[in-house]
């Protein structure tokens, strides 16, 4: 994924800064404009570009590139006799989004926590569950967890306010 930001110097020249982010499907890059400085965060690293004699232009104050996080789980068909819980939660914040299987929305995400039993939607074969939306505050800590039949998988994200997660469940 590639993002560009234009920086105009005091001489009126434009410089294009290209970010090559998301080398893995789990990477997330955020770019923020703060007091004539540009802060770039990617892969756990932070870079600050100070521009005391420059003006940094962007259509919004924060430019972010988000990728889809993926988690794969394999279950036995007997596992579906018991609940398989999917939990989407944010500590001290609000969610707004949805959980989809194929083109069907199976649950809206609202409030600070949503729990849904996926067992009724699963059968032999592979199902892709897409979990996406926004959360506030953007610096909050989002947790997506799947648990059932002795399997527990948890992913955490923070810092962007936007999430896209794909849970791939194979039942054999």
Order of alpha helices (4+ residues) and beta strands (2+ residues): beta-beta-beta-beta-beta-beta-beta-beta-beta-beta-beta-beta-beta-beta-beta-beta
